[in-house]
Each structure stands twice: as C-alpha cells, then as structure tokens.
Amino acid sequence: MFDADHASRSLGIELVDVGPGTATATMTVTKTMVNGHQIAHGGYLFLLADTAFACACNSQGPATVAAGAEVSFVASARVDDRLIAVAQERTRYGRNGIYDVTVYRDTPAGRDVVLEFRGRSRTIQREGGSE
C-alpha cells in the first residue's frame, strides 16, 4: 500500500518498520512545510501520523481506511527536525479498530513528543475480497 502512496512519498516520508498492527514512519520538516510562525504546519504533522496509522491498520489485511481521527499538538516542530511516527494497534473489533500514534523527535535529552494521534479504522473489504 505504501508503495502506491504518492502523497506521503512525495513529502519524503519513509516507512522504516511495519509489523502486525504496528508501523513506524519518518519525515524531515522542510522549509515548504512551515507556516508563518516558522513552525511545521499541523496538516503535515497530521499527514505523517495518518501515514503510520494507515500502514499499521493495513499491516494484516484486508483493505482498511480511516473512519476518524483526533490529534493533540503537544510541541512545535521546525525546519530540519526529523520526526518519527510510531503507530500501535490498541484493539480491533468486527470491521473496526483503534490505533494510537505518537510523533516525536529525538533530542540529546531524549524523546520530545510533538503530537499524539488516535485513529479509528474501518475495514472496507472482507477476507476473500468482497465488501
């Protein structure tokens, strides 16, 4: 799925790890991603978290999409910050799932959390290919 994700890949997002119900993606904030306050635009931060979420909820098949998401912006990100998004499945029930994603950056003092994301997924294709 990620190989066909032109939106994420065009921003330099890289998928660095994926496992059952988990995914890790990275992105470096560029000058074109900052707003008038010279901090990363929230939409780009959301997109990074959403990409990790999408990869985690599709890691076990079948095709799954976002049914909703909520974010909390914790700290600002700036040009050249390398951000890491770690997604983890919390639960799946029927065709639904709940996933948490933490976006952070590594600093000399440790991890600095930038954003917390909770996503709700919905399977759009049942096992075997029919909806």
TAKAVEN-V574402 format. One record per residue. N is the residue number from 1. RES is the residue in one small letter. BURIAL is b if it has 16 or more other ideal C-beta (glycine too) atoms within 10 Angstrom, else e. D_LAST is the distance of its C-alpha to the last C-alpha in Angstrom with 1 decimal. Layout:
# TAKAVEN-V574402
N:RES:BURIAL:D_LAST, N:RES:BURIAL:D_LAST
This chain:
# TAKAVEN-V574402
1:m:e:18.2, 2:f:b:21.7, 3:d:e:23.4, 4:a:e:21.4, 5:d:e:22.1, 6:h:e:25.1, 7:a:e:25.7, 8:s:b:26.3, 9:r:e:28.1, 10:s:e:30.4, 11:l:b:31.6, 12:g:e:32.7, 13:i:b:30.1, 14:e:e:30.1, 15:l:b:27.7, 16:v:e:30.3, 17:d:e:28.5, 18:v:b:25.1, 19:g:e:24.4, 20:p:e:22.0, 21:g:b:21.1, 22:t:b:23.9, 23:a:b:25.0, 24:t:b:28.2, 25:a:b:28.8, 26:t:b:32.1, 27:m:b:33.5, 28:t:b:37.1, 29:v:b:37.9, 30:t:e:39.6, 31:k:e:42.0, 32:t:e:39.4, 33:m:b:37.2, 34:v:b:40.0, 35:n:e:40.8, 36:g:e:44.2, 37:h:e:45.0, 38:q:e:44.6, 39:i:b:41.7, 40:a:b:38.1, 41:h:b:36.1, 42:g:e:33.5, 43:g:e:30.7, 44:y:b:31.3, 45:l:b:31.4, 46:f:b:28.1, 47:l:b:26.6, 48:l:b:27.9, 49:a:b:26.6, 50:d:b:23.1, 51:t:b:23.1, 52:a:b:24.0, 53:f:b:21.4, 54:a:b:18.6, 55:c:b:20.0, 56:a:b:20.3, 57:c:b:16.8, 58:n:b:15.4, 59:s:b:18.2, 60:q:e:16.5, 61:g:e:13.1, 62:p:e:10.1, 63:a:e:9.8, 64:t:b:11.0, 65:v:e:12.9, 66:a:e:15.8, 67:a:b:15.7, 68:g:e:19.5, 69:a:b:22.6, 70:e:e:26.3, 71:v:b:29.1, 72:s:e:32.8, 73:f:e:35.2, 74:v:e:37.8, 75:a:e:40.0, 76:s:e:40.5, 77:a:b:39.8, 78:r:e:42.2, 79:v:e:42.7, 80:d:e:42.5, 81:d:b:40.9, 82:r:e:38.5, 83:l:b:35.6, 84:i:b:33.4, 85:a:b:30.0, 86:v:b:29.0, 87:a:b:25.6, 88:q:b:25.0, 89:e:b:22.3, 90:r:e:23.7, 91:t:e:21.0, 92:r:b:17.4, 93:y:e:16.4, 94:g:e:13.1, 95:r:e:10.5, 96:n:e:13.7, 97:g:b:16.6, 98:i:e:20.1, 99:y:b:22.0, 100:d:b:25.6, 101:v:b:27.1, 102:t:b:30.9, 103:v:b:32.4, 104:y:b:36.0, 105:r:b:38.8, 106:d:e:41.4, 107:t:e:45.0, 108:p:e:48.2, 109:a:e:48.0, 110:g:e:44.5, 111:r:e:41.0, 112:d:e:40.9, 113:v:e:37.7, 114:v:b:36.7, 115:l:b:33.4, 116:e:b:31.2, 117:f:b:27.5, 118:r:b:25.0, 119:g:b:21.3, 120:r:e:18.4, 121:s:b:15.0, 122:r:e:11.4, 123:t:b:8.6, 124:i:e:6.0, 125:q:e:4.4, 126:r:e:5.3, 127:e:e:8.6, 128:g:e:9.1, 129:g:e:6.7, 130:s:e:3.8, 131:e:e:0.0
